Amino acid sequence: MHSIGIDLLLRCVALMDTQSILTELRAERDRLNNAIAALEGSTGKRGRRSSASNSFPTRRRRRMSAAARARISKAMKARWASGKMKGNRKKAA
């Protein structure tokens, strides 16, 4: 029965050490967060941008009307047709 008490005491001591380590780590984390916040605040506009403003700006897609699309299609077909006719003349000659 005596050894059970010692084991329990050792576990409590280990648990207390773990708790104190966690407390110290949390305090260090808070100090680091404060230092980071102070540095970010002091840089002003020269510092890094936030992740939201760092992304590329979205561009609006230009929409082509059906009439414009038909005009371009007609012009390209005429261009291709004239190119084919020139190519046929060269082959025939």
TORBA-636876 format. One record per atom (N, C-alpha, C, O, CB): residue number from 0; y, z, x. Coordinates in steps of 0.02 Angstrom, whole numbers, plus 50000, padded with zeros to 5 digits. Glycine has a CB too. Layout:
N
NUM|Y|Z|X
...
! end
This chain:
93
0|49941|50000|50041
0|50000|50000|50000
0|50063|50000|50043
0|50115|49973|50024
0|50000|50059|49954
1|50057|50030|50100
1|50114|50033|50145
1|50133|49963|50171
1|50193|49949|50178
1|50098|50080|50204
2|50084|49920|50184
2|50097|49853|50209
2|50131|49810|50156
2|50170|49765|50173
2|50032|49820|50233
3|50116|49822|50093
3|50149|49784|50039
3|50224|49800|50039
3|50265|49755|50029
3|50117|49800|49970
4|50242|49862|50050
4|50312|49881|50052
4|50348|49850|50111
4|50406|49830|50104
4|50318|49957|50056
5|50315|49844|50167
5|50346|49813|50226
5|50356|49738|50215
5|50408|49710|50232
5|50303|49825|50290
6|50306|49706|50185
6|50312|49635|50170
6|50371|49622|50122
6|50410|49575|50131
6|50247|49609|50139
7|50375|49666|50071
7|50430|49659|50023
7|50497|49670|50058
7|50546|49634|50044
7|50422|49709|49965
8|50500|49718|50102
8|50562|49732|50139
8|50580|49673|50184
8|50639|49654|50188
8|50554|49795|50181
9|50531|49643|50218
9|50544|49585|50260
9|50568|49525|50219
9|50612|49488|50241
9|50481|49566|50300
10|50539|49516|50160
10|50560|49461|50117
10|50633|49472|50094
10|50672|49425|50092
10|50514|49455|50055
11|50650|49533|50078
11|50718|49549|50056
11|50767|49536|50113
11|50821|49509|50101
11|50723|49622|50033
12|50748|49556|50174
12|50792|49544|50232
12|50800|49469|50243
12|50856|49446|50256
12|50763|49578|50295
13|50745|49432|50238
13|50750|49359|50247
13|50793|49328|50193
13|50832|49282|50206
13|50680|49328|50246
14|50786|49353|50132
14|50825|49327|50077
14|50899|49343|50087
14|50942|49302|50072
14|50801|49356|50010
15|50914|49402|50112
15|50983|49421|50125
15|51012|49377|50180
15|51070|49356|50176
15|50988|49495|50145
16|50972|49362|50231
16|50996|49318|50284
16|51010|49248|50256
16|51060|49217|50273
16|50944|49314|50343
17|50966|49224|50213
17|50976|49159|50182
17|51039|49159|50140
17|51078|49111|50142
17|50915|49140|50139
18|51050|49212|50102
18|51110|49216|50061
18|51173|49218|50104
18|51223|49187|50087
18|51107|49278|50016
19|51171|49255|50159
19|51231|49257|50202
19|51243|49190|50235
19|51301|49170|50244
19|51223|49313|50256
20|51190|49155|50254
20|51198|49089|50284
20|51229|49041|50233
20|51274|49003|50248
20|51130|49061|50308
21|51203|49044|50171
21|51231|49001|50119
21|51304|49017|50106
21|51344|48971|50096
21|51191|49009|50054
22|51322|49080|50106
22|51392|49100|50095
22|51437|49072|50150
22|51491|49047|50137
22|51397|49176|50091
23|51414|49078|50213
23|51453|49052|50269
23|51459|48976|50266
23|51512|48948|50280
23|51421|49074|50336
24|51404|48942|50248
24|51406|48869|50243
24|51454|48846|50188
24|51491|48797|50197
24|51336|48842|50230
25|51453|48880|50132
25|51499|48862|50078
25|51572|48873|50098
25|51615|48833|50082
25|51483|48903|50014
26|51585|48927|50134
26|51653|48940|50158
26|51675|48886|50207
26|51732|48863|50205
26|51657|49010|50192
27|51630|48865|50251
27|51645|48811|50299
27|51658|48746|50262
27|51703|48708|50280
27|51589|48803|50350
28|51617|48732|50210
28|51627|48672|50170
28|51696|48672|50138
28|51730|48621|50137
28|51573|48666|50116
29|51716|48729|50111
29|51782|48734|50080
29|51838|48723|50131
29|51888|48690|50115
29|51790|48802|50047
30|51830|48750|50191
30|51881|48740|50243
30|51886|48666|50261
30|51940|48640|50270
30|51864|48782|50306
31|51828|48632|50267
31|51828|48561|50284
31|51859|48520|50228
31|51898|48473|50242
31|51756|48537|50298
32|51844|48536|50166
32|51873|48499|50110
32|51949|48507|50109
32|51985|48460|50095
32|51844|48524|50044
33|51973|48568|50123
33|52045|48580|50126
33|52078|48540|50182
33|52132|48513|50174
33|52059|48654|50134
34|52044|48538|50240
34|52071|48501|50297
34|52074|48427|50282
34|52123|48393|50298
34|52029|48514|50361
35|52022|48400|50250
35|52020|48329|50232
35|52075|48313|50182
35|52110|48263|50189
35|51951|48310|50203
36|52083|48356|50132
36|52135|48346|50082
36|52204|48347|50114
36|52248|48308|50096
36|52131|48398|50027
37|52215|48392|50162
37|52280|48396|50195
37|52293|48333|50236
37|52349|48308|50237
37|52283|48458|50240
38|52241|48308|50271
38|52250|48248|50311
38|52262|48187|50267
38|52303|48144|50283
38|52190|48236|50355
39|52227|48182|50212
39|52237|48125|50167
39|52306|48127|50135
39|52337|48074|50125
39|52183|48124|50112
40|52331|48185|50120
40|52396|48191|50090
40|52452|48176|50139
40|52505|48152|50119
40|52406|48259|50062
41|52442|48189|50204
41|52495|48179|50253
41|52501|48107|50276
41|52552|48089|50305
41|52483|48224|50312
42|52450|48065|50264
42|52453|47997|50289
42|52495|47952|50245
42|52520|47901|50268
42|52383|47968|50294
43|52504|47970|50183
43|52546|47930|50139
43|52517|47860|50128
43|52457|47853|50115
43|52616|47924|50166
44|52560|47810|50132
44|52538|47742|50118
44|52501|47710|50177
44|52469|47659|50169
44|52598|47699|50101
45|52505|47741|50236
45|52472|47712|50294
45|52398|47725|50295
45|52362|47693|50333
45|52504|47738|50357
46|52374|47771|50255
46|52304|47790|50256
46|52261|47740|50220
46|52284|47687|50198
46|52294|47857|50226
47|52198|47757|50214
47|52150|47714|50180
47|52163|47716|50105
47|52184|47766|50078
47|52078|47735|50195
48|52150|47660|50073
48|52158|47657|50001
48|52099|47689|49967
48|52045|47695|49996
48|52167|47584|49978
49|52109|47708|49906
49|52053|47736|49868
49|52004|47680|49853
49|52021|47621|49857
49|52078|47770|49803
50|51944|47699|49835
50|51892|47649|49823
50|51909|47603|49764
50|51888|47545|49763
50|51825|47682|49811
51|51946|47629|49715
51|51964|47588|49657
51|52013|47533|49677
51|52007|47477|49653
51|51994|47632|49602
52|52061|47548|49719
52|52110|47497|49739
52|52086|47456|49798
52|52117|47406|49815
52|52176|47530|49755
53|52030|47476|49828
53|52005|47441|49886
53|51965|47379|49866
53|51956|47335|49907
53|51962|47487|49927
54|51942|47376|49805
54|51902|47319|49783
54|51946|47258|49776
54|52007|47263|49769
54|51866|47334|49718
55|51915|47200|49777
55|51953|47138|49772
55|51983|47132|49703
55|51952|47152|49653
55|51908|47078|49788
56|52043|47104|49699
56|52074|47095|49633
56|52034|47043|49593
56|52010|46994|49620
56|52148|47075|49639
57|52029|47055|49529
57|51993|47007|49488
57|52038|46948|49472
57|52097|46957|49457
57|51968|47040|49422
58|52010|46889|49477
58|52048|46828|49463
58|52028|46802|49396
58|51970|46803|49377
58|52037|46775|49518
59|52077|46778|49359
59|52064|46749|49294
59|52039|46678|49305
59|52067|46641|49346
59|52127|46751|49248
60|51988|46659|49268
60|51963|46591|49273
60|52009|46544|49235
60|52032|46560|49180
60|51891|46586|49246
61|52022|46487|49264
61|52063|46437|49230
61|52019|46399|49182
61|51964|46378|49199
61|52097|46388|49281
62|52042|46392|49123
62|52004|46357|49072
62|52032|46286|49066
62|52092|46275|49063
62|52008|46394|49003
63|51986|46238|49064
63|52007|46169|49057
63|51995|46148|48985
63|51943|46161|48956
63|51967|46123|49107
64|52045|46116|48957
64|52038|46094|48887
64|51987|46037|48884
64|51972|46005|48934
64|52106|46071|48858
65|51962|46025|48825
65|51912|45972|48815
65|51944|45904|48830
65|51910|45860|48857
65|51885|45973|48743
66|52007|45895|48812
66|52041|45831|48825
66|52048|45819|48900
66|52038|45764|48924
66|52110|45830|48791
67|52066|45871|48937
67|52073|45865|49009
67|52006|45849|49041
67|52002|45808|49087
67|52103|45929|49040
68|51954|45883|49018
68|51887|45871|49043
68|51866|45798|49030
68|51835|45766|49073
68|51836|45920|49011
69|51882|45771|48971
69|51865|45702|48954
69|51903|45653|48997
69|51876|45603|49019
69|51879|45689|48879
70|51968|45668|49010
70|52009|45625|49053
70|51980|45621|49124
70|51974|45567|49152
70|52081|45651|49056
71|51963|45679|49151
71|51936|45681|49219
71|51868|45646|49221
71|51854|45610|49269
71|51929|45755|49243
72|51828|45655|49171
72|51762|45623|49167
72|51770|45547|49167
72|51735|45512|49203
72|51724|45646|49106
73|51816|45523|49127
73|51828|45451|49122
73|51852|45423|49189
73|51829|45370|49211
73|51880|45435|49066
74|51898|45459|49221
74|51925|45436|49285
74|51870|45435|49339
74|51867|45389|49379
74|51983|45481|49307
75|51827|45486|49340
75|51774|45488|49390
75|51722|45433|49378
75|51697|45403|49425
75|51739|45557|49388
76|51706|45421|49315
76|51658|45367|49299
76|51686|45300|49322
76|51649|45258|49348
76|51642|45365|49224
77|51751|45289|49311
77|51782|45227|49334
77|51780|45223|49410
77|51768|45169|49437
77|51855|45223|49309
78|51792|45278|49443
78|51792|45279|49516
78|51722|45263|49542
78|51714|45223|49588
78|51816|45347|49544
79|51671|45295|49513
79|51602|45283|49535
79|51582|45210|49521
79|51547|45179|49561
79|51554|45331|49500
80|51603|45185|49464
80|51586|45116|49446
80|51617|45067|49496
80|51585|45019|49517
80|51609|45099|49374
81|51680|45079|49515
81|51713|45034|49562
81|51680|45039|49631
81|51675|44989|49667
81|51788|45049|49567
82|51659|45098|49649
82|51624|45107|49714
82|51557|45071|49714
82|51538|45043|49765
82|51614|45181|49729
83|51522|45073|49659
83|51457|45039|49655
83|51466|44963|49658
83|51427|44928|49690
83|51420|45058|49590
84|51519|44940|49626
84|51531|44867|49627
84|51549|44844|49697
84|51527|44790|49717
84|51587|44849|49578
85|51587|44883|49734
85|51604|44865|49803
85|51541|44865|49846
85|51533|44821|49889
85|51655|44914|49832
86|51498|44913|49835
86|51435|44917|49873
86|51390|44858|49858
86|51356|44833|49903
86|51399|44981|49858
87|51388|44834|49796
87|51347|44776|49777
87|51373|44713|49809
87|51333|44669|49828
87|51344|44769|49701
88|51438|44707|49815
88|51466|44646|49845
88|51448|44643|49919
88|51434|44590|49946
88|51543|44644|49837
89|51450|44701|49952
89|51434|44701|50024
89|51361|44682|50035
89|51345|44647|50083
89|51448|44770|50055
90|51316|44707|49991
90|51245|44692|49999
90|51231|44618|49984
90|51187|44589|50016
90|51204|44736|49953
91|51267|44589|49937
91|51256|44519|49918
91|51282|44472|49971
91|51256|44416|49978
91|51289|44504|49852
92|51331|44493|50010
92|51362|44448|50059
92|51321|44440|50122
92|51342|44403|50167
92|51429|44473|50076
! end
